[in-house]
Each structure stands twice: as structure tokens, then as C-alpha cells.
Amino acid sequence: CRGTACHVKGSARVLDAVAQSLGVKPGETTRDGLFSLEVVACLGACGLAPVVAVNGEFHAGVNPDSVKAILETCRGKAAGDA
């Protein structure tokens, strides 16, 4: 999310961490097809900023250090581990 609340709380750094972790830029999809990185104006969860949504699941208070764990959890779910 790049809305005002998320922006003020560091969404640009979170976006950079996600892009680096996935090896893609906004608007691109990973080679394995598991992730597409999209930027939205607002997810409507301003009180939880910064927010990341993956397959409709919201992750609140995200920071660059928490990105790796979120992506690993999502990969596990895609593989049927969770």
C-alpha cells in the first residue's frame, strides 16, 4: 500500500525489500509465477500501516525485516506446507 498512512510509516522501504527479495519490479511476476508485485493507492487498513496484502490476506505493521518471513510463509502455503 502506498496510501498516506503507509507512506508515512515506511511503505517505500517495504516495497524495496519485497522487490529485492522477489527479484522483480512493481508490475512484474516472479519466474516461478508465485508472486506478482503490484502497488496500490490504498488498502483501506490505515490503522494497521504499513500493510501488505498477499492473496487477500493482510499483513499489518510490515517492515523491511519482516518481508522475508511473510514471503517464506506464502511460499510454504503455495507448496501445501501450511
Number of C-alpha atoms within 10 A of each C-alpha: 24 21 19 14 19 25 17 12 18 17 24 17 15 23 22 16 18 23 18 11 13 19 12 17 16 13 9 15 16 14 11 6 8 11 17 17 17 13 13 11 11 14 16 12 16 15 11 16 25 26 26 27 13 13 7 7 8 14 16 15 16 21 21 16 11 14 19 15 10 16 16 11 13 18 15 12 11 11 9 8 9 9
